[in-house]
Amino acid sequence: MAAPPNEPPTLKFAYQIELEVDDPAVVPNGPKGTRICIPVLGGRFKGANPDFHGEIAPSVDFAIGHSDGSGITLKVQLVMKTHDGATLLATIEGRSDRDHDNPANARIHTSKTYETCDERFKWMNNQILVGQGKKEGHKIVINYYQIV
């Protein structure tokens, strides 16, 4: 077995997303957990690179509530459209830990993968970015980082 690396990975800020969500539809206590379908009304993103910014199309987060109450597993696919016409499909998986005093608020930790044919962003097809953010009411803000 190989020894672990001496240094932890370095993170480089890539971009921030802002999403607006609606109230969820909940299917409680199914055989695979409580399903929480959260409409994503849309949003925007802005990168460290000033050429990387644009809009996020409406979508749905097909989340799963943990039966032990420990949190929510997130599963989202978003279409990101840059200001100059590039389209990226982003797949997000992660966790949402609700605020016990106000369950409309949460801490969010995610990973994100991409699919695109735009030459400028093909490098993202082979990346997994990590995200950290928060949900306050119907607004979600997540910062994404590249592992370098």
N, C-alpha and C positions, 0 to 999 in steps of 0.2 A: 504494500500500500504506500502510495506517495505521501510525502510529508506535506502538510498544508503550507500555502505560501506565507512568506514572512510578513508581507504587508497586506492590509485589507484593500479591496478595490477602491479606486478613486472615482468619484461621480462628477460629471460635468453637466451643468444645467442645459437642457435642450429647449424646452418650451413650457408654457402654462396653458391649461385649458380652463374655460369657464363654461359651465353647463347650467341650464335652467330645467328643472324637472317638475313633473306634476304629481298629484297624489297617486299612490300605487293602487293596483288591484291585487288583492291578496287571496290566494287559494290555500287555506290553512290545513295543516296536518295530513298532507298527502303521504304516499308511501316513501317518497324521497325527501320529505321535509316540507316546510311551508314555502310555497312559491310566492315571490313578491315581484310583480310585473310593474316596473317603474318607467313611465313614459319620459323620455328625454325629449324636451321640446325643441332643443337646438342649443347652439352656443358659438363660441369663438375660441381661437387659439392664437398665441403670439410667441414667437421663438426668440432665442438668444441671437440667432441669425435674423437680421431685419427683413430678409426676403421670405421668411417662413411665417406666414400669418394668413388667417382666413376664417371661414365659417364651418360649423359642424351641423350636419343635417339632422333632422329629427330621427329618433331611434327608440329602442326599448332596452332596459336593463332587466334581464331575466335572472333575478337574484334568488338565493335560497336562504331562508332563515334557519339557523341552527336550532335543533330541537332542545339543546341544553341552554339556549339563551345567550351563548357566548358571542354571537355576532351574526353577520350576514356575509355570504359568499357572493361576490359580484361577477356577472358574466355579461359583457356588453360588446356589441360591435358598432362602431361609429364610422360614418363617412365624413372624412375631412376634405374640404375643398379650399385650396390656396387662393389667394387674391388674384393670381394670374392663370388659374384654370387647371392646376394639377389636382388629381384625386387620389386619396389614400384611404384604404380600408384599415381601420385600427381595431384590434381585438384586445379587450381589456379583461383581465381576471384579477381578483383581489379580495380584500376584506374590508368590511365596514363595521366599526365598533361604535355602537350608539351611545350617546350621552345618557346616563341613567336618569338625570334630572329633566332632560328634554330630548325625547327620542327623535325629534325632527332634526337634531344635530348629530354629527358623527365625525370620527377620525377615519380617514381612508388611506389604505396602502394597496398599491396595484403593481402589476406588470403589464406591459403593453407591447404587442407585436404588430407588424405592418405588412401590407401588400400594396405595391404600386408598380407601374411600368414607367413612370416619369424618371428620366435619366438623372435628374438632379437629386432625387430622393431614393434611388434604388439601394443605396447603402443601408437604408432603414429596413429593407427586407430581411437582413441578416442580424438585426439587433433586437434585444429585449431591453426596453427602457423600464426604469422603475419610477413609481410615482408615489407622492405623499401629499395629502391634502385634507380638506374638510368640507363637510356639508353643513350649511346653516339654513334651515327652512327649506326653500325650494332652489337654493343656489349651491352649486358645487364648484370648488376651485381646487385643481390638482397641478402641482409642479412635477414635470417629468425630467429625469436625468439619464444620461448615457453612462454606461459603465466603461471606463477607459483604462 
